[in-house]
Amino acid sequence: MYNKKPAWLEKLLFKFRLPWLLLFAAVTLILGYNAAQVRPDASFTKMIPTQHPFIQNYFDYQEDLASLGNVVRVAVEHTEGDIFDAEFQETVKNITDEIFFIPGVNRSGLRSLWTPNVRWMEVTEEGFVGGPVIPDSYDGSEESVEQLRENVLRSGEVGNLVANNFESTIIYVPLDEVNPETGESLDYAEFSEKLENLVRDKYASDSVNIHITGFAKLIGDLIEGAYQVGLFFLLAIAITMAMLYTYSRCWRSTLTVLSCSIIAVIWQLGIIDLIGSGINPYSMLVPFLVFAIGVSHGVQIINAISYNRTQGYDKLQSSRLAFRGLYIAGLTALASDAIGFTTLMVIEIEVIKELAIAASIGVAVVVLTNLGLLPILMSYFGVSRHGVEYQRKAQQNKHPIVHFFEQFARPKWAYSALVVAAIMLSWGLYQSQHLQIGDLDKGAPELRPDSRYNQDNAYIVENYSSSTDIFVVMAETAPEQCIAYQNLELMDRFSWHMENTAGVQDVKSIVYVSKMGMFAINEGNMKWFSLNRNQFVINASLSRIPDGLINNDCSMAPIIIYLDDHKAETLKQVVASVEEFKLQHPQEGIELLMAAGNAGIEAATNSVIEDAQLKMLLWVYGVVIALCLITFRSIRTVACIVLPLMLTTVMSQGLMAVLGIGVKVATLPVIALGVGIGVDYGIYIYSKVREGLQPGVSLQDTYRYALEHTGKAVAFTGLTLAIGVATWIFSPIKFQADMGILLTFMFLWNMLGALILIPALARLFRIGVNNEKQGSSA
């Protein structure tokens, strides 16, 4: 049933086999060298939607908000008493000094009991007095420690830099995204490693515990955990090798397919290095997907070559015929993968764009390694005699997979399968209504709840009043007007409004400082804890303003909102509450801009993902449908291929809702990637269905032909890839485990959907049912 006339591409490939092999070997050596240079690549700005209005507002005042942006908190706990201990304070001092000299730390913004920018203040009969919390005269004596206690109590830092139970203190570490001395981006892996080596490992003891949280530490832990992905990759290779040999009974075929798939990964990593990119924690699944796609297409080629060998063709002819029969379907499937992955570019988040580029490069490479290199290698190596004999015996006895799945071309089985599919679709649609955007867990949902990072985060949340989830609204005014009475009064009303919003713990701003100043000026009388209408009095109340509460020209004052958590629902409520206040209280001369702080940035990210989710799916399916239409020239055929994919997508969304997995930066690409790989199954199966369609041949016979030639390979590939990716479920990185669950589900259901629903839909659409009586009796 092959087209007997070889295409020009086939002639070009097999006429110059040796030059092609030498070229492939040279490219592999060059790109292999580059692949060895690939390093983890993570950046704060790459993780956020830089074009979103919230982020643009944050960038406008990034320097003024340095202490509220990319920040690490190091909590030093005294397990044998409180912080008012000379030996413990010496440890805190040494840790502060150690952190001060770590590259990437914004030293001017560093805050600790031992930095001069942490001060105390009080009002006496002589006026305001104050000074640094650690006085210049501190010498570790009992008198000095007692003075420290008084200064801490007068500083207002209890609950902020000092724990409510006085058993620990925080070192607040703002970071520079770019090193001002070298101009290089902050290396999160190196920074996290220095925190571990120079702080935790060096100073932790029986009496001192170290707790570290913050974006940089989270990314560092993810990168550290990402190294274990290599072990899962090796495990996937071992599983795939074992199953490939079980399927083919030929070591030559097995090792050749694996080698070509690994070469594809090497090429992909090498090209990534050449374009100046790297592997970030969210794109670390791409090499495995490239390997998976390579194995998927390689199995189809090996399957075809083995069949041709049983028909009496030699090694070269078998490879040529396999290429001739599969290159159109292979190119269509791989083009669908590559272009489908590029649709992720519609999401305005740099890490997802890099993932899209990496995946597209990987698929383009697979075109060369699996449709070029693999057939050439097999034309030399061929399938072993043992493999040919095994294949011949398998053809003589109907395989259980063929016997089972061919039944779905019969009317009774087909319509029953469609009814079950409709029920499953209804379940998926119902459950997906509960699918949420963003994080659904406290702490860092990218890591396990019992991870050290989440335990450290839980400790800080439990022992400090100031939440680690901060949403910052920027009150923008004309220069020198941020403390004008009418502007402070609006900020005061806004603060009250937000304090009464669900999910908000507390609100702090320059308004609170002014009220505290009035309270202090008037001998601590609570009746004066309010804003004064007299501007001169306001100015007096703000004679001592803590860092970070207004900018240099007094044109912006941040309003800091401390949240219970950063769950998707909490962030939605906060954003809606801010918008509601702005609509109800418009005022000239002041504008409330969202948003900074880790929660503000996450709210922007959630917004972008929510807007892009449907757009991405429309693009992915639009590309797949267009390419299938170009290849098969039939709307009914396209429906047979695409509808099973859509069922899997809807069910995957329902599964995410049931398992409590939100749609976020880590999980959004998985659905697109699953569709890209899943379409391969349908294209290969339908290409053989079309090839087997002959006048007078029933749909069941046609489908049996497709199953014998490619269906077994599809079933094997789907099962193998699902088992390989299922190992991710045991990863210490929770979002990788989530991806493992989703990809395992999608690999299996895309495979089952293609094998079961394509013949059922073909019968529904009357494809190949030219003579129903003949089809029924066959």
Secondary structure, 3 states (H helix, E strand, C coil): CCCCCCCHHHHHHHHCHHHHHHHHHHHHHHHHHHHCCCCECCCCHHHCCCCCHHHHHHHHCCCCCHHHCCEEEEEEEECCCCCCCHHHHHHHHHHHHHHHCCCCECCCCCECCCCCCCEEEEEECCEEEEEECCCCCCCCCHHHHHHHHHHHHHHCCECCCECCCCCEEEEEEEECCECCCCCCECCHHHHHHHHHHHHHHHHCCCCEEEEEEEHHHHHHHHHHHHCCHHHHHHHHHHHHHHHHHHHHCCHHHHHHHHHHHHHHHHHHHHHHHHCCCCECCCCCCHHHHHHHHHHHHHHHHHHHHHHHHHCCCCHHHHHHHHHHHHHHHHHHHHHHHHHHHHHHHHCCCHHHHHHHHHHHHHHHHHHHHHHHHHHHHHHHHCCCHHHHHHHHHHHHCCCHHHHHHHHHHCHHHHHHHHHHHHHHHHHHHHHHCCCCECCCCCCCCCECCCCHHHHHHHHHHHHCCCCCCEEEEEEEECCCCCCCHHHHHHHHHHHHHHHCCCCEEEEECHHHHHHHHHHHHCCCCHHHCCCCCCHHHHHHHCCCCCCCCCCCCCCEEEEEEEECCCCHHHHHHHHHHHHHHHHHCCCCCEEEEEEEHHHHHHHHHHHHHHHHHHHHHHHHHHHHHHHHHHHHCCHHHHHHHHHHHHHHHHHHHHHHHHHCCCECCCCHHHHHHHHHHHHHHHHHHHHHHHHHCCCCCCHHHHHHHHHHHHHHHHHHHHHHHHHHHHHHHHCCEHHHHHHHHHHHHHHHHHHHHHHHHHHHHHHHCCCCCCCHHHHHHC
